[in-house]
Amino acid sequence: MKKVLSFGEMMLRLKPPANERILQTNNFEATYGGAEANVAVSLALLGNPVAYLSKFPDNLLGQSATSTLRKYGVDTSKVQTGPGRLGIYFFEKGASVRSTNVVYDRAYSAFSQAKASEFNWPEIFADVSYFYFSGITPAISDDLKEAVLEACQYCQQNNIPVVCDMNYRGKMWSPEKARGVMSKIMEYVNVCIAHDEDFEATLGIKAFDGDSTRGIEQAKSFKAAMKEVTEQFPNCHTVASILRDIHSVENSSWTALLLHDGKFYETDTYPMHVMEGVAAGDAFGAGFMHALLHDYTPDETVRFALAASVLKLTITGDLNLVSEEEIKKAMSAGSAARLDR
């Protein structure tokens, strides 16, 4: 079977219980997560061989993070250890008109201090068929920016497809810096996943006007942006995007678009009551990768990816703990909410 390598930082996630604010809570629920780690876990749960590449501290937190990945079937043999700490992010769940908020505490983590020269790409990619990363990884440090670029160049030279979720994070870098970095990396990307402001923030291509209440009706401008991505970066033959109408923290509508080899594919729209709005993009990326690995048609691919994504909205924590059967049920209108007995 084809094996995926996912490259990024896994962090300790601390969340106040229920809808408490960080300012008022005396307790935090501790779990682990991070974009590329979330994708790796999802792929493993769906039965795919997947390895995770990162760098953890050689302490109990690093060991616990590694154990979490192993628990769900992820190959951790490529995870390195070294000095530093495990990055932390605090997750504050919003409600109604109060937005969900994230506070990062990741400076001086073991991963952020990794040097580009530490990664032996021929050895790392020896058993790998696909490379997956997000725009978060090169945003962490200059060395990781260089490492991602070198990894993508190696993949191109060795016919390993590269999949990138643009995943812009305004708390980590500016649009100007993101564009300077990602435009170089995109020369080697074959499949690009971008949502909302990702297009403009990372590539300077406008798809979305910033009004999150009416994302779906902007499908025409998203399609134009997706075509422009493939025109600017000829190696990128596939672009996928989630479009959303966000009515409140709890209520939104979700649909998705796929441009593959010049043809567009669209999904149905899911009206969602959101339990926790985090890592749905990672679930989309994992669903998309699973479909690629199993030769789904383009229409099936984008429908499967969106169904995986909206299921994540019903699950707390970073990890999308669902099966292929559950995702396929959610692909069929009206079937997912039935009592399973």
Rosetta silent file (secondary structure, phi, psi, omega in degrees, C-alpha in Angstrom):
SEQUENCE: MKKVLSFGEMMLRLKPPANERILQTNNFEATYGGAEANVAVSLALLGNPVAYLSKFPDNLLGQSATSTLRKYGVDTSKVQTGPGRLGIYFFEKGASVRSTNVVYDRAYSAFSQAKASEFNWPEIFADVSYFYFSGITPAISDDLKEAVLEACQYCQQNNIPVVCDMNYRGKMWSPEKARGVMSKIMEYVNVCIAHDEDFEATLGIKAFDGDSTRGIEQAKSFKAAMKEVTEQFPNCHTVASILRDIHSVENSSWTALLLHDGKFYETDTYPMHVMEGVAAGDAFGAGFMHALLHDYTPDETVRFALAASVLKLTITGDLNLVSEEEIKKAMSAGSAARLDR
SCORE:     score description
SCORE:     0.000 S_00000001
   1 L     0.000  150.931  179.105    0.000    0.000    0.000 S_00000001
   2 L   -70.623  137.237 -176.933    1.060    3.594   -0.627 S_00000001
   3 L  -110.129  138.870  179.382    2.528    5.315    2.442 S_00000001
   4 E  -103.626  140.233  169.133    2.075    8.966    3.386 S_00000001
   5 E  -108.938  125.070  177.441    4.594   11.109    5.249 S_00000001
   6 E  -112.722  130.568 -169.434    3.083   13.977    7.246 S_00000001
   7 E  -123.324  116.282  179.594    5.498   16.682    8.483 S_00000001
   8 L   178.849 -166.788 -176.210    4.698   19.168   11.246 S_00000001
   9 L  -109.344  127.813  172.217    4.487   20.012   14.933 S_00000001
  10 L   -97.943  136.489 -175.595    2.331   18.186   17.473 S_00000001
  11 E  -126.787  162.311  169.106    1.433   20.194   20.559 S_00000001
  12 E   -78.626  127.961 -179.715   -0.172   19.827   23.937 S_00000001
  13 E  -107.222  123.246  179.383   -3.689   21.259   23.727 S_00000001
  14 E  -114.912  124.503 -174.470   -5.162   22.803   26.881 S_00000001
  15 E  -131.628  129.937  172.274   -8.885   23.663   26.889 S_00000001
  16 L   -62.113  148.219  179.302  -11.128   25.055   29.631 S_00000001
  17 L   -65.004  148.720  177.592  -14.111   22.781   30.292 S_00000001
  18 L    51.474 -129.075 -178.666  -17.355   23.469   28.426 S_00000001
  19 L  -107.458   23.227  178.391  -17.536   27.137   27.377 S_00000001
  20 L   -65.158  151.461  175.881  -15.452   28.608   30.184 S_00000001
  21 L   -88.901  157.475  177.772  -13.004   31.348   29.304 S_00000001
  22 L   -59.038  -37.267 -178.298   -9.280   31.103   29.967 S_00000001
  23 L   -64.536  -24.584 -173.388   -9.596   34.053   32.346 S_00000001
  24 L  -108.023  -17.674 -171.698  -12.105   32.268   34.571 S_00000001
  25 L   -78.194  152.482  171.954  -11.158   28.596   34.502 S_00000001
  26 L  -112.128   -0.438 -176.189   -9.246   26.683   37.151 S_00000001
  27 L  -138.316  147.109  174.784   -8.979   23.541   35.038 S_00000001
  28 L  -130.035  134.094  172.481   -7.754   22.603   31.584 S_00000001
  29 E   -79.739  128.229 -176.351   -8.490   19.450   29.623 S_00000001
  30 E  -106.217  121.608  172.908   -5.192   18.161   28.236 S_00000001
  31 E  -138.385 -172.625  179.364   -5.001   16.420   24.852 S_00000001
  32 E  -127.312  150.730  178.289   -2.611   16.497   21.890 S_00000001
  33 E  -174.973 -179.126 -176.646   -2.988   17.825   18.363 S_00000001
  34 L   152.306  142.357 -167.588   -1.561   19.803   15.495 S_00000001
  35 H   -46.369  -58.946 -174.284   -2.487   20.045   11.818 S_00000001
  36 H   -71.550  -30.716  174.980   -0.206   17.434   10.287 S_00000001
  37 H   -67.323  -39.226  177.571   -0.497   15.106   13.299 S_00000001
  38 H   -60.172  -42.348  178.996   -4.287   15.299   13.004 S_00000001
  39 H   -64.387  -43.639 -179.624   -4.032   14.267    9.358 S_00000001
  40 H   -60.148  -45.046 -179.884   -1.703   11.391   10.207 S_00000001
  41 H   -63.319  -44.907  179.154   -4.077   10.029   12.859 S_00000001
  42 H   -59.311  -45.322  179.973   -7.083   10.290   10.530 S_00000001
  43 H   -62.180  -41.030  179.147   -5.254    8.475    7.753 S_00000001
  44 H   -64.575  -42.378  179.442   -4.174    5.718   10.116 S_00000001
  45 H   -64.233  -27.295  177.946   -7.713    5.277   11.437 S_00000001
  46 L   -85.911    4.397  173.369   -8.893    4.928    7.842 S_00000001
  47 L    92.176   15.567 -177.813   -6.448    2.060    7.367 S_00000001
  48 L   -98.233  140.734  171.188   -3.655    3.824    5.501 S_00000001
  49 L   -66.381  124.968 -178.442    0.077    3.412    6.172 S_00000001
  50 E  -147.316  135.562  176.614    1.232    6.800    7.427 S_00000001
  51 E  -114.267  148.832  178.917    4.391    8.071    9.114 S_00000001
  52 E  -115.009  130.888  178.268    4.744   11.292   11.070 S_00000001
  53 E  -111.976  123.119  179.337    7.903   13.388   10.955 S_00000001
  54 L  -161.808 -171.133  174.127    8.519   15.856   13.772 S_00000001
  55 E  -139.074  122.582 -177.385   10.840   16.569   16.682 S_00000001
  56 E  -113.025  155.915  171.854    9.732   16.075   20.294 S_00000001
  57 E   -69.638  149.335  179.037   11.462   16.812   23.590 S_00000001
  58 L   -86.692   68.400  178.707   13.010   13.795   25.253 S_00000001
  59 L  -147.308 -174.339 -174.708   10.728   13.951   28.275 S_00000001
  60 H   -63.920  -33.934  178.590    7.378   12.603   29.484 S_00000001
  61 H   -68.471  -41.527  175.983    5.349   15.047   27.377 S_00000001
  62 H   -62.608  -40.415  178.933    7.218   14.041   24.252 S_00000001
  63 H   -66.211  -38.171  179.597    6.709   10.392   25.143 S_00000001
  64 H   -67.978  -39.599  176.791    2.999   10.976   25.750 S_00000001
  65 H   -62.899  -43.547  178.195    2.590   12.725   22.392 S_00000001
  66 H   -61.673  -41.894  179.983    4.376    9.836   20.685 S_00000001
  67 H   -64.018  -34.552  177.646    2.150    7.333   22.488 S_00000001
  68 H   -62.947  -44.697  178.333   -0.948    9.174   21.278 S_00000001
  69 H   -63.076  -46.234 -178.824    0.169    8.811   17.672 S_00000001
  70 H   -63.127  -36.167 -179.079    1.066    5.141   18.134 S_00000001
  71 H   -54.850  -35.132 -177.102   -2.269    4.454   19.827 S_00000001
  72 L   -99.700    6.723  172.110   -4.062    5.249   16.587 S_00000001
  73 L    97.810   13.857  179.312   -1.639    3.387   14.326 S_00000001
  74 L   -82.895  136.931  175.074    0.741    6.120   13.137 S_00000001
  75 E   -74.487  116.424 -178.100    4.349    5.134   12.379 S_00000001
  76 L  -105.894   14.546 -175.692    6.498    7.248   14.728 S_00000001
  77 L   -67.575  -18.466 -179.692    9.863    5.807   13.707 S_00000001
  78 L   -94.336   -4.750  178.163   10.777    9.052   11.922 S_00000001
  79 L   -70.498  128.448  178.962   10.036   11.292   14.957 S_00000001
  80 E   -97.743  163.126  175.048   13.236   12.826   16.293 S_00000001
  81 E  -127.283  154.967 -179.528   13.995   13.975   19.835 S_00000001
  82 E  -176.196 -177.663 -178.482   16.103   16.831   21.115 S_00000001
  83 L   -67.170  157.885 -179.219   16.383   19.727   23.537 S_00000001
  84 L   119.151 -163.537 -175.465   13.527   22.128   24.041 S_00000001
  85 E  -127.235  172.767  171.238    9.933   21.763   25.089 S_00000001
  86 L   -88.712  128.565  177.451    6.647   20.555   23.661 S_00000001
  87 L   -61.406  153.008 -179.341    4.688   23.440   22.175 S_00000001
  88 E  -126.930  143.370  164.620    1.326   24.262   23.774 S_00000001
  89 E  -133.047  137.668  179.647   -1.821   25.819   22.447 S_00000001
  90 E   -96.018  128.149 -176.933   -4.740   26.963   24.545 S_00000001
  91 E  -113.009  117.217  179.876   -8.153   26.445   22.971 S_00000001
  92 E  -111.375  108.755 -176.947  -11.028   28.626   24.175 S_00000001
  93 L   -72.283  130.122  178.171  -14.362   27.519   22.722 S_00000001
  94 L   -82.155 -175.678  177.097  -16.623   30.379   21.698 S_00000001
  95 E  -158.177  136.651  177.296  -20.405   30.592   21.829 S_00000001
  96 L    54.630 -112.816 -178.655  -22.990   32.397   19.731 S_00000001
  97 L   -91.905   -4.497  177.972  -21.371   35.693   18.653 S_00000001
  98 E   -88.812  117.383 -173.916  -18.218   35.178   20.776 S_00000001
  99 L   -69.050  150.301  168.634  -15.555   33.662   18.532 S_00000001
 100 L   -65.303  144.589 -175.007  -13.476   30.631   19.382 S_00000001
 101 E  -133.470  146.255  177.303   -9.941   31.708   20.283 S_00000001
 102 E  -124.787  135.099  174.728   -6.494   30.105   20.245 S_00000001
 103 E  -118.163  121.587 -179.998   -3.440   31.221   22.233 S_00000001
 104 E   -90.727  139.975  171.947   -0.076   29.788   21.131 S_00000001
 105 E  -137.143   74.726 -171.453    2.765   29.032   23.530 S_00000001
 106 L  -125.162    2.927  179.130    5.223   27.320   21.212 S_00000001
 107 L   -61.941  141.615  178.341    8.419   29.387   21.285 S_00000001
 108 L    65.329   20.828  173.510   11.584   27.324   21.895 S_00000001
 109 E   -67.538  160.102  178.868    9.815   24.029   21.297 S_00000001
 110 L   -58.282  -39.887 -178.389   12.020   21.133   20.223 S_00000001
 111 L   -68.919  -40.851 -177.599   10.471   21.251   16.743 S_00000001
 112 L   -66.991  -20.080  179.726   10.914   25.005   16.333 S_00000001
 113 L   -96.371    3.447  178.401   14.633   24.608   17.097 S_00000001
 114 L   -65.946  143.936  177.959   15.174   21.846   14.523 S_00000001
 115 L   -99.033  145.424  179.153   17.774   22.616   11.854 S_00000001
 116 H   -57.336  -33.694 -177.403   17.176   21.964    8.176 S_00000001
 117 H   -69.773  -11.736 -178.335   20.422   19.978    8.085 S_00000001
 118 H   -76.740  -15.498 -172.871   18.999   17.432   10.567 S_00000001
 119 L   -99.314  113.192  178.717   16.635   15.915    7.990 S_00000001
 120 L   -89.609   92.175 -170.491   18.132   13.202    5.798 S_00000001
 121 H   -64.031  -41.579  177.336   15.549   13.291    3.012 S_00000001
 122 H   -57.492  -40.063  178.886   16.710   10.223    1.034 S_00000001
 123 H   -71.008  -43.359 -177.407   16.471    8.155    4.205 S_00000001
 124 H   -63.782  -40.347 -175.418   13.195    9.750    5.359 S_00000001
 125 L   -91.500    8.112 -173.804   11.455    9.266    1.998 S_00000001
 126 L   -56.660  -35.463 -176.520   12.808    5.760    1.349 S_00000001
 127 L  -116.983   22.758 -170.885    9.422    4.078    1.920 S_00000001
 128 L  -108.138  139.238  179.051    7.113    7.048    1.177 S_00000001
 129 L  -108.546  -24.446  178.722    4.660    7.487   -1.721 S_00000001
 130 E  -139.164  145.862  176.516    3.052   10.861   -0.794 S_00000001
 131 E  -116.189  129.330 -179.317    4.259   13.918    1.145 S_00000001
 132 E  -126.286  132.984  173.489    1.784   16.012    3.153 S_00000001
 133 E  -153.137  171.598  176.447    2.408   19.253    5.047 S_00000001
 134 E  -125.996  168.048  179.196    0.645   22.524    5.780 S_00000001
 135 L   -65.397   -8.964  176.592    1.604   26.190    5.663 S_00000001
 136 H   -68.242  -39.779 -174.040    1.949   26.105    9.442 S_00000001
 137 H   -61.628  -51.267  178.349    5.242   24.196    9.287 S_00000001
 138 H   -69.526  -13.929  177.640    7.300   26.729    7.268 S_00000001
 139 H   -76.754  -14.970 -172.824    5.786   29.524    9.388 S_00000001
 140 H   -74.298  -41.474 -178.534    7.470   28.180   12.531 S_00000001
 141 L  -160.623  163.625  176.869   11.099   29.027   11.697 S_00000001
 142 H   -64.877  -37.422  179.354   13.484   29.851    8.871 S_00000001
 143 H   -65.310  -39.634  179.400   15.106   26.433    9.221 S_00000001
 144 H   -72.176  -31.343  172.158   11.750   24.659    8.877 S_00000001
 145 H   -59.297  -45.452  179.870   10.935   26.840    5.879 S_00000001
 146 H   -67.384  -38.197 -179.841   14.169   25.599    4.309 S_00000001
 147 H   -63.781  -43.670  178.876   13.450   22.017    5.365 S_00000001
 148 H   -62.867  -43.535  179.636   10.011   22.043    3.717 S_00000001
 149 H   -61.465  -45.129  179.577   11.457   23.502    0.522 S_00000001
 150 H   -64.000  -39.316  178.814   14.222   20.881    0.421 S_00000001
 151 H   -63.568  -43.255  179.666   11.706   18.103    1.071 S_00000001
 152 H   -65.639  -39.576  177.778    9.484   19.310   -1.785 S_00000001
 153 H   -63.902  -41.648  177.578   12.463   19.557   -4.139 S_00000001
 154 H   -62.080  -42.499 -179.916   13.481   16.009   -3.258 S_00000001
 155 H   -60.801  -44.128  179.428    9.937   14.814   -3.898 S_00000001
 156 H   -61.681  -41.697 -179.209    9.854   16.407   -7.337 S_00000001
 157 H   -67.040  -22.471 -175.170   13.183   14.831   -8.230 S_00000001
 158 L  -118.753   19.428  173.801   11.925   11.416   -7.113 S_00000001
 159 L    57.255   40.049  174.873    8.345   11.519   -8.405 S_00000001
 160 L  -103.346  114.781 -179.171    6.713   11.683   -4.962 S_00000001
 161 L   -60.358  141.242 -178.278    3.452   13.710   -5.144 S_00000001
 162 E  -112.662  127.475  178.609    3.308   16.695   -2.780 S_00000001
 163 E  -117.711  126.419 -178.001    0.064   17.749   -1.066 S_00000001
 164 E  -127.019  125.613  167.698   -0.074   21.098    0.765 S_00000001
 165 E   -92.197  115.234 -173.486   -2.830   22.569    2.908 S_00000001
 166 L   -59.204  -39.658  164.648   -2.057   26.318    2.788 S_00000001
 167 L    45.238   55.097 -178.325   -3.436   26.686    6.340 S_00000001
 168 L   -66.375  135.515  176.603   -2.589   30.381    6.894 S_00000001
 169 L  -125.845  105.307 -177.329   -2.195   31.429   10.543 S_00000001
 170 L   -63.976  -20.734  178.241   -2.172   35.198   11.070 S_00000001
 171 L   -81.042   -5.168 -177.042   -0.832   34.752   14.615 S_00000001
 172 L  -110.849  -32.270  176.105    2.298   33.099   13.210 S_00000001
 173 L  -160.708  164.742 -178.073    3.309   35.265   10.232 S_00000001
 174 L   -84.014  159.727  174.695    2.186   38.144    8.038 S_00000001
 175 H   -57.012  -37.816 -178.942    0.639   37.739    4.567 S_00000001
 176 H   -61.344  -46.298 -179.843    3.746   39.372    3.078 S_00000001
 177 H   -69.914  -40.384  179.784    6.095   36.825    4.619 S_00000001
 178 H   -60.079  -43.317 -179.128    3.728   33.935    3.903 S_00000001
 179 H   -64.780  -41.401  179.995    3.533   34.874    0.211 S_00000001
 180 H   -60.365  -36.895 -178.481    7.298   35.167   -0.101 S_00000001
 181 H   -82.875  -51.064 -171.951    7.758   31.669    1.312 S_00000001
 182 H   -69.624  -29.146  178.477    4.744   29.797   -0.032 S_00000001
 183 H   -64.212  -32.238  176.713    5.094   31.070   -3.590 S_00000001
 184 H   -74.289  -42.826 -179.289    8.499   29.321   -3.751 S_00000001
 185 H   -66.145  -35.774 -176.969    7.235   26.120   -2.159 S_00000001
 186 H   -63.549  -17.543  177.256    4.180   26.014   -4.442 S_00000001
 187 H   -62.107  -19.867 -175.783    6.438   25.456   -7.448 S_00000001
 188 H  -112.496    1.677 -175.852    6.761   21.847   -6.213 S_00000001
 189 L   -88.501  136.221  179.009    3.188   21.240   -4.974 S_00000001
 190 L  -100.692  -33.234  178.676    0.889   18.942   -6.953 S_00000001
 191 E  -128.183  123.492 -178.222   -2.269   19.191   -4.837 S_00000001
 192 E  -114.743  129.974  174.265   -3.201   22.436   -3.076 S_00000001
 193 E  -113.764  124.808 -177.707   -5.872   22.747   -0.391 S_00000001
 194 L  -145.234  137.672 -179.630   -6.907   26.311    0.460 S_00000001
 195 L  -127.344  153.289  171.292   -9.881   27.785    2.320 S_00000001
 196 L    44.705 -117.506 -174.658  -11.253   31.271    2.914 S_00000001
 197 L   -79.329   -3.862 -178.073   -8.406   33.778    3.277 S_00000001
 198 H   -54.560  -42.312 -176.431   -5.694   31.188    2.492 S_00000001
 199 H   -57.998  -52.187 -175.197   -5.623   32.127   -1.200 S_00000001
 200 H   -74.758  -41.964 -176.020   -4.942   35.818   -0.685 S_00000001
 201 H   -66.555  -35.787 -174.705   -2.825   35.563    2.475 S_00000001
 202 H  -101.449  -24.999 -175.384   -0.433   32.930    1.126 S_00000001
 203 H  -126.772   -4.323 -179.804   -0.499   33.446   -2.651 S_00000001
 204 L    71.602   20.325  179.768   -1.871   36.951   -3.200 S_00000001
 205 L  -109.715  117.874 -174.458   -4.846   35.526   -5.129 S_00000001
 206 L   -82.653  124.406  176.798   -8.198   36.891   -3.982 S_00000001
 207 L  -122.089  -23.039 -164.789  -10.989   34.332   -3.642 S_00000001
 208 L  -138.099  135.074 -176.179  -12.920   35.527   -0.599 S_00000001
 209 L   -88.717    3.039  177.316  -14.079   38.974    0.481 S_00000001
 210 L    92.295   -7.079  179.179  -13.776   38.231    4.211 S_00000001
 211 L   -87.514   98.390 -173.625  -17.520   38.043    4.910 S_00000001
 212 H   -71.899   -8.655  178.100  -17.779   34.639    6.583 S_00000001
 213 H   -81.314  -11.802 -175.344  -21.593   34.766    6.570 S_00000001
 214 H  -139.389   44.486  179.619  -21.691   34.438    2.775 S_00000001
 215 L   -68.673  -38.487 -174.520  -18.773   32.292    1.700 S_00000001
 216 H   -65.640  -36.792 -179.330  -20.839   29.836   -0.338 S_00000001
 217 H   -73.095   -4.922  176.537  -22.325   32.470   -2.621 S_00000001
 218 H   -95.129   20.892 -177.389  -18.774   33.494   -3.535 S_00000001
 219 H   -55.190  -36.043 -178.434  -18.210   30.187   -5.351 S_00000001
 220 H   -62.266  -44.133 -179.526  -17.568   32.001   -8.637 S_00000001
 221 H   -72.432  -30.875  173.928  -14.624   33.969   -7.216 S_00000001
 222 H   -63.628  -43.832  179.610  -13.287   30.831   -5.503 S_00000001
 223 H   -61.676  -41.957  178.860  -13.346   29.005   -8.835 S_00000001
 224 H   -62.244  -41.193  179.323  -11.496   31.862  -10.522 S_00000001
 225 H   -66.421  -39.936  179.615   -8.854   31.796   -7.777 S_00000001
 226 H   -63.256  -41.850  176.859   -8.458   28.032   -8.029 S_00000001
 227 H   -63.849  -38.137  179.723   -7.874   28.295  -11.780 S_00000001
 228 H   -65.718  -35.108  176.844   -5.323   31.041  -11.201 S_00000001
 229 H   -58.933  -47.112 -178.270   -3.418   28.796   -8.789 S_00000001
 230 H   -68.841  -27.436  178.157   -3.034   26.136  -11.485 S_00000001
 231 H   -76.050  -40.173  179.889   -2.010   28.777  -14.036 S_00000001
 232 H   -73.160  -30.928 -175.239    0.633   30.364  -11.789 S_00000001
 233 L  -126.876   87.241 -172.721    1.964   26.995  -10.611 S_00000001
 234 L   -59.270  -24.660  177.906    1.848   24.484  -13.503 S_00000001
 235 L   -72.758  -15.451 -178.686    2.917   21.540  -11.338 S_00000001
 236 L   -90.494  104.700 -177.131   -0.283   21.976   -9.301 S_00000001
 237 L   -97.634   -8.674 -174.294   -2.995   20.050  -11.150 S_00000001
 238 E  -138.638  130.884  176.763   -5.520   19.866   -8.287 S_00000001
 239 E  -132.921  132.519  179.863   -6.989   22.539   -5.972 S_00000001
 240 E  -128.415  149.163 -177.076   -9.644   21.914   -3.309 S_00000001
 241 E  -153.175  141.658  170.473  -11.488   24.308   -1.026 S_00000001
 242 E   -92.944  135.279  174.232  -14.194   24.375    1.646 S_00000001
 243 E  -115.219  136.936 -174.227  -16.752   27.204    1.384 S_00000001
 244 E  -135.829  146.935  164.325  -18.764   28.175    4.467 S_00000001
 245 E  -110.830  109.852 -177.246  -21.582   30.386    5.616 S_00000001
 246 E   -99.465  112.011 -177.574  -20.929   30.920    9.330 S_00000001
 247 L   -90.297  -33.518  175.333  -24.059   32.113   11.120 S_00000001
 248 L  -162.600  178.321  178.114  -22.704   31.712   14.660 S_00000001
 249 L   -57.593  -36.866 -174.286  -20.087   29.616   16.438 S_00000001
 250 L   -90.098  -22.761 -171.418  -22.567   26.751   16.624 S_00000001
 251 E  -126.494  127.679 -178.940  -24.390   27.032   13.289 S_00000001
 252 E  -159.143  167.505  176.541  -22.975   27.111    9.779 S_00000001
 253 E  -120.592  138.904 -173.951  -23.337   25.644    6.291 S_00000001
 254 E  -128.559  134.542  171.821  -20.488   23.794    4.556 S_00000001
 255 E  -142.499  174.435 -178.225  -19.820   22.861    0.940 S_00000001
 256 E  -146.941  154.291  178.033  -16.659   22.183   -1.076 S_00000001
 257 E  -123.679  148.429  174.272  -15.158   22.674   -4.531 S_00000001
 258 E  -135.534  130.443  170.021  -12.531   20.696   -6.409 S_00000001
 259 E  -111.101  117.294 -178.853  -10.620   21.699   -9.525 S_00000001
 260 E  -134.649  121.261  179.900   -8.875   18.698  -11.076 S_00000001
 261 L    50.028   42.224  173.802   -7.224   18.716  -14.493 S_00000001
 262 L    86.210   -1.132 -178.178   -9.237   21.757  -15.524 S_00000001
 263 E  -118.202  139.673 -179.776  -12.673   20.502  -14.444 S_00000001
 264 E   -94.873  146.634  175.288  -14.707   21.597  -11.405 S_00000001
 265 E  -132.463  141.333 -177.569  -16.590   19.323   -9.011 S_00000001
 266 E  -129.596  147.221  177.501  -19.005   20.492   -6.295 S_00000001
 267 L   -97.574  171.796  166.802  -20.526   18.827   -3.234 S_00000001
 268 L   -69.691  169.846  178.155  -23.922   19.163   -1.615 S_00000001
 269 L  -102.919  132.874  177.963  -24.227   21.639    1.268 S_00000001
 270 E  -101.942  119.519  169.960  -24.308   20.435    4.876 S_00000001
 271 E   -81.107  118.766 -169.733  -26.225   22.546    7.433 S_00000001
 272 E  -115.576  137.866  163.602  -24.174   21.979   10.580 S_00000001
 273 E  -101.224  114.109 -167.862  -24.663   22.367   14.308 S_00000001
 274 L   -90.355  123.408  173.758  -21.045   22.585   15.446 S_00000001
 275 L   -78.494  -44.472  179.410  -19.881   20.922   18.655 S_00000001
 276 L  -154.335  118.362 -173.680  -16.303   22.181   18.279 S_00000001
 277 L   -90.521   66.208  177.808  -14.952   24.155   15.345 S_00000001
 278 L  -141.612  141.465  173.523  -11.343   23.030   15.247 S_00000001
 279 L    69.936   13.076  176.187   -9.326   20.783   12.908 S_00000001
 280 H   -67.391  -32.650  175.645  -12.138   20.357   10.366 S_00000001
 281 H   -65.233  -37.578  177.014   -9.707   21.512    7.680 S_00000001
 282 H   -66.024  -38.964  177.467   -7.261   18.795    8.742 S_00000001
 283 H   -63.682  -37.219  175.898  -10.077   16.248    8.542 S_00000001
 284 H   -62.740  -46.990  179.956  -10.794   17.477    5.010 S_00000001
 285 H   -60.417  -41.333  179.277   -7.133   17.071    4.087 S_00000001
 286 H   -67.599  -42.331  177.502   -7.028   13.547    5.500 S_00000001
 287 H   -61.881  -39.383  178.406  -10.237   12.575    3.733 S_00000001
 288 H   -63.848  -45.209  179.267   -8.846   13.977    0.508 S_00000001
 289 H   -62.549  -42.493  179.160   -5.591   12.032    0.924 S_00000001
 290 H   -58.777  -43.104  179.960   -7.469    8.804    1.658 S_00000001
 291 H   -65.001  -39.503  176.796   -9.465    9.240   -1.539 S_00000001
 292 H   -62.000  -43.320 -177.087   -6.282    9.872   -3.538 S_00000001
 293 H   -65.084  -26.578 -175.698   -4.648    6.784   -2.111 S_00000001
 294 L  -110.392   17.432  171.720   -7.613    4.632   -3.077 S_00000001
 295 L    57.572   41.270  172.394   -8.195    6.052   -6.561 S_00000001
 296 L   -66.022  156.183  171.478  -11.607    7.592   -5.932 S_00000001
 297 L   -67.780  159.815  178.163  -13.094    9.578   -8.787 S_00000001
 298 H   -55.497  -40.834  179.017  -12.717   13.377   -8.436 S_00000001
 299 H   -63.924  -45.451  178.020  -16.400   13.695   -7.503 S_00000001
 300 H   -64.242  -36.084 -177.563  -16.126   10.959   -4.865 S_00000001
 301 H   -61.791  -50.802 -176.658  -12.880   12.497   -3.587 S_00000001
 302 H   -72.127  -32.391  177.408  -14.282   15.930   -2.760 S_00000001
 303 H   -68.842  -41.384  178.324  -17.510   14.477   -1.370 S_00000001
 304 H   -64.816  -43.270 -178.888  -15.598   12.073    0.885 S_00000001
 305 H   -62.361  -43.013 -179.448  -13.259   14.846    2.064 S_00000001
 306 H   -69.108  -39.184  178.010  -16.131   17.171    2.977 S_00000001
 307 H   -61.267  -40.269  176.317  -18.045   14.414    4.771 S_00000001
 308 H   -62.534  -39.166 -177.742  -14.926   13.694    6.849 S_00000001
 309 H   -66.054  -46.982 -176.761  -14.614   17.408    7.582 S_00000001
 310 H   -71.579  -28.546  174.302  -18.166   17.977    8.780 S_00000001
 311 H   -63.346  -35.361  178.557  -18.040   14.863   10.956 S_00000001
 312 H   -60.343  -30.204  179.879  -15.074   16.434   12.760 S_00000001
 313 L   -65.278  -13.393 -179.316  -17.371   19.334   13.734 S_00000001
 314 L   -98.900    3.543 -172.165  -19.298   16.846   15.881 S_00000001
 315 L  -125.303  133.325  177.082  -16.231   15.638   17.818 S_00000001
 316 L   -79.427  159.825 -178.593  -14.280   17.377   20.581 S_00000001
 317 L    86.092  175.657 -178.232  -10.485   17.495   20.502 S_00000001
 318 L   -80.337  -26.262 -168.112   -8.147   17.774   17.509 S_00000001
 319 L   -91.289  135.415 -179.313   -8.455   14.212   16.254 S_00000001
 320 L   -89.947   90.287 -171.193  -11.157   13.072   13.827 S_00000001
 321 L   -87.756   69.216 -179.816  -12.047    9.736   15.401 S_00000001
 322 L  -132.043  159.487 -179.714  -14.254    8.354   12.639 S_00000001
 323 L  -100.692  167.356  175.894  -14.176    5.341   10.342 S_00000001
 324 H   -60.772  -39.383  179.541  -14.438    5.080    6.581 S_00000001
 325 H   -61.505  -42.118  179.634  -17.893    3.556    7.002 S_00000001
 326 H   -65.611  -38.765  178.466  -19.082    6.550    9.054 S_00000001
 327 H   -65.450  -42.542 -179.865  -17.747    8.992    6.469 S_00000001
 328 H   -66.172  -32.175  174.479  -19.476    7.128    3.649 S_00000001
 329 H   -64.964  -41.589 -179.488  -22.729    7.215    5.598 S_00000001
 330 H   -68.476  -21.550  176.392  -22.382   10.973    5.985 S_00000001
 331 H   -69.744  -22.943 -179.207  -21.889   11.256    2.218 S_00000001
 332 L   -93.461  116.829 -174.875  -25.469    9.968    1.769 S_00000001
 333 L   -53.584  127.451  172.757  -27.970   12.758    2.488 S_00000001
 334 L    86.460   -9.305 -173.394  -30.082   12.085    5.553 S_00000001
 335 L   -89.670  -26.283 -168.598  -28.433    8.816    6.559 S_00000001
 336 L   -68.005  -28.509 -174.350  -25.792    9.992    8.999 S_00000001
 337 L   -91.744    1.420  179.153  -28.151   11.024   11.792 S_00000001
 338 L   -71.217  152.853  176.493  -30.138    7.787   11.913 S_00000001
 339 L   -67.145  125.395 -179.225  -29.919    5.538   14.945 S_00000001
 340 L   -96.582  105.181 -175.780  -27.305    2.882   14.241 S_00000001
 341 L  -145.470    0.000    0.000  -28.525   -0.332   15.882 S_00000001
